[in-house]
Amino acid sequence: RKALEAAQILVSELGLEGKLTPEEFVAEREKLLQVHFAKAELLPGVEKLIRHLHAHKVPMAVATSSHRRHFELKTTLHKELFALMHHVVTGDQVAQSKPHPEIFLKAAAMFEGATPDPTTVLVFEDAPNGVEAGNAAGMQ
């Protein structure tokens, strides 16, 4: 739904009415995402950090705004590494998007045993909305 709403704004703002419908834009975008997400590379240092944390038995999870299908595409080349995570929470599993803290709170609650105190949770983020969401969750 969000993609279609954004496409409607884009088509309108760029004056593309009559040339491209929002639905056509979303369909073309999906084709491109299928190709490019499947080739996504890790950010520098990510693999080393994840392997280090895993070796030291630090519980890890992913809390991504991406929908499950996009997350699966983005991690195509990195399945072994993401298998080291205890669990993954994707944007289609929560009602509120980042910067709302829901996704981080849900991810923390899914660890086995008691939910960790948010102040003991370290968030690694690549976007301002994610940093804001982590802070709003009371995490570091």
Secondary structure as UniProt FT lines:
FT   HELIX           2..13
FT   TURN            14..15
FT   TURN            17..19
FT   HELIX           22..37
FT   TURN            38..39
FT   TURN            44..45
FT   HELIX           46..55
FT   TURN            56..57
FT   STRAND          61..64
FT   HELIX           68..74
FT   HELIX           76..78
FT   HELIX           79..82
FT   TURN            83..84
FT   STRAND          87..90
FT   HELIX           91..93
FT   TURN            98..99
FT   HELIX           102..109
FT   HELIX           118..120
FT   HELIX           128..136
FT   TURN            137..138
//
